Amino acid sequence: MDMGKVNKKLSARFGGAVRAELRDGSVVLSGKLDRWADVVEACQLAAVKYSRVHVVNDITCAEAKAQPMRLPDLRDSVLEGARPDALIIGGGISGASIARELSKWKLDILLVDKEPDLALHASGRNDGEVHPGVDLGKGSLKHRYIRRGNAMYDEVCRELDVPFRRVGQYVCFDKGWLRPFIALYCLWRRYHDGISDTRIISGAELRRREPALSRDFKFAVSNPSSGCVCPYGLTIAYGENAVQNGAKVSLDTAVLSMEVEDGEIKSVATNRGTVYPALVINAAGVFAEEVARMAGDRFYSIHPRRGTNSILDKKAGASFSSIASVMEAARTRGRSKGGGILHTVHDNLLAGPDAVETWEKENTETHPESITHVFSKQQRTMPALSQGDIITYFTGVRAPTFEEDFIIEKGRKIHNLIHCAGIQSPGLTTAPAVALDIEKMAVEELRKRGRTVERNESFNPIRKGPPVLRDLPDGERAALIRENPDYGVIVCRCEEVSRGEILDALRSPICVPTVDGVKKRVRPGMGRCQGGFCSPLVAQIIAEFLDVPLEDVKKSSSQSDITFGRTK
Amino acid sequence: MRTYDVTVIGGGPAGLAAALSAHGEGAKTLLVEREARLGGILKQCIHDGFGLVRFQEKLTGPEYAQRFILRFQQAGISCAVQTFVTRAERAGEGFDVTLVNRDGVGTIRTKTLVLATGCRERTAKQVSIHGTRPAGVFTAGTAQHFTNLLGQLPTKKCVILGSGDIGLIMARRLTLEGAQVLGVYEAKPTPSGLTRNIHQCLHDYGIPLYLSHTVTRVLGAGRLTAVEVAQVDGSMRPIPGTEEVVECDGLILSVGLIPENELAQSLGVELDPKTKGPVCDGQLMTSVDGVFSCGNALHVNDLVDYVSESGELAGRNAARYAAAPRRTVPIRPSPALLYAVPQRLDLDRDNSETALYFRSREVLDGCVLRVRADGREVFSKRYPFLRPPEIERLNVDFSRFGLHEGSEIELDIEVTEHG
């Protein structure tokens, strides 16, 4: 890479405030800028999309105050001295799926996450679309994994008992004259991506399939292989299956530092003791760069990009059954696909997400502008879309590199490290396929280190989730209630969740006995009243289950008290 | 399959009254209640002020409910508690209702249905509150549930958004429990709750009321640590530059109630966009023959006495129901009214003593309600003042107005004096 050219561009734009140099195979940017937007722009100027030569951001930025990673309160030594074969850092979709695939082998696997549950960051805060695999540059890792990942979804979700629907996706166009160009583009994509089911359909056909979509659309690209899944449900299911097959999951566990010697990670210090892993897998999402830094293997940078999604009432969900978005003429460079409308597996509508660069990796605050932006855009897709139907909204933070591609490779300087980093859209789609490759890399690396790695003969790929009574025919529902009358006591009226299902969640392989933990697993509080009626009841069931006073039950983290003890 | 003449869904004050009156008419009646105990939301309303109209007494919520529960039990009416309706659909002349409880899944058949399903509270996200998602943000009813039913203090220092009655009641309740209530913030320029509650719950305890203010943002990672408040303009949008951060550990929301009509909608019942309840005739029958509505599912009431009254009316008419084609005329409120119930009259029914409920859109002093039938004034009533939070009820004899098919009834409010 020609650093002279890069520096010329940087100097033209930032007048010498930033410089680039090639160091250990990465383009390292240093200097000083006032605004974070300029830092992102500088790094994007230096970056080559999908390149393996990564930009490392060492620019000091006045605006971006260094924010330490939020850490759990917990301090104990339950992990002290542990010697796992594989330490997976991060309990998102990447870490959980890798843990599950590795549990096919007789290995001591430890997955740690600093949060009180799995999927609390990007994996639990996205739209749940399983992407079709178009519109990605050839040669990128995204491109390499997406079709394999997409194709695996039916089987993976069947094995893990997670709802998945291949509902199809429509990219809609309001300018008819574009049709021949898009048709050519589709042909080229078919040849290039090998995707044969992509079709162009007329505006009339689009409205026959989805009457709620705008009458302004002249045609649409239809991608029938697209689907939707519950992203945190899938992550938890992967995690549970890993645990059932022998892996350990330690929540509220943050990696604090590493001891590195001769290109090897010797030990990893956490708030729950120091562990001595043979192999470390970095699946730390927005914090992957920090983990790489601790290991002395930081050859890329993550620039967080937040996005906000809104969930709409099921009544709005009834008007639309697939995934759609409007194609805009102008697209911002380097940004992931903009928002869309999606009918979720739980029959709500989802609108979003937007994409906003930020230096704050853990700031998941929502802002009214995000909602307004998404709705003004998506009302062009579906005119009847109304903010009045919103029941909740949430923000997630994506973890892209400046090259906008995944990093799935062994450490460049550290031998017992595998990076699964830069994972952003379509990371949910690719995760099942990526996990298989990381499994291979891990087994190979462990064998190289003299470790005998044998098949886990008792591996069972089937994870059975708690029964979802509202979806069962009356006869089956009655039979389950006969076995367990708690299944007949409805606690959450909006989502029709029974006491029995809540207790199932509390007895599941990864027990997270908080109101949010139960909500993520069996959905009390996910409906239109947002827990107004059921949250006190759920808290009470948890208190009884744990045999603790009600005030000890938390919403999520240890600081999230719900009540402060007895009244007068 | 068990069969009933009248099945009442919901065992709060409306449902209890409906079941009692249907039973009183000799109908074979079933009451279905989701919770383990009858009484609905009254169970947690331990303050007094209930029953002034009906009993000329100030009762607490549980006391008021208990009077009906005792009569209900003495009457020996069939009742299924801790039982949830998963489905109701037309079957023959009546309806099949699928019920789930600890005994399993069962279906009953009923000639008529009375929907007394109450209402739910509007949530933080429905009033566009942004920021983080900490613990400590409660709707007033949820905070009341924790405080009064579970004996748990939900906050030590809080801000209340919205001056709805439950919010005002909770301001006093939490103060009595030793919590600090920093203020009640109301986006509208006038309070939403009853005047008596503004006095008895805020003024008497020195709790400030900030009109034309709202909460724009919540802060805090685990538990709420502060809220951002701001003044709002005439269209209730926050005015930039007026934001102020108020430290607190709780945000209590009393920002409106929404009638629960999901079951009604599944039956094809037409809803009034203004009340968010079913469009009903003077007998409180909805647009679907044989389906009746009452209480807060019909429209949000401010007095339980009216809730009971509408339950009685719906229950009685459900018991007397006989399928027949309906000839109806609409009752159309002018924009000066927020809404009016009922929304129409059945010409073949007795309309001589129709209970008419309405709310004005704005605070008005010195005004007159005018009822016009086919353009000519047939009835009027003077009011010294009208307040949107306070519902007005009057009996109108519509039988005297010579209504016929194609007639239209209009309601209007005219201001007669100024000052």
Interface residues (C-beta under 8 A of the other chain):
Chain A: R70 K315 T364 E365 T366 H367 P368 I371 I390 I391 T392 Y393 F394 L469 R470 D474 G475 R477 A478 I481 R482 P485 D486 G488 V489 I490 R493 E496 R528 C529 Q530 G531 G532 F533 S535 P536 Q540 L550 E551 K554 K555 S556 S557 S558 Q559 S560 D561 I562 T563 F564 G565 R566 T567 K568
Chain B: R34 Q82 F84 T86 T98 V100 N101 R102 D103 G104 V105 T107 R120 E121 T123 A124 K125 Q126 S128 H130 G131 T132 R133 P134 A135 G136 T139 G141 T142 H145 F146 T147 L149 L150 G151 Q152 L153 P154 T155 K156 L176 E177 G178 R217 A221 G222 R223 E262 Q265
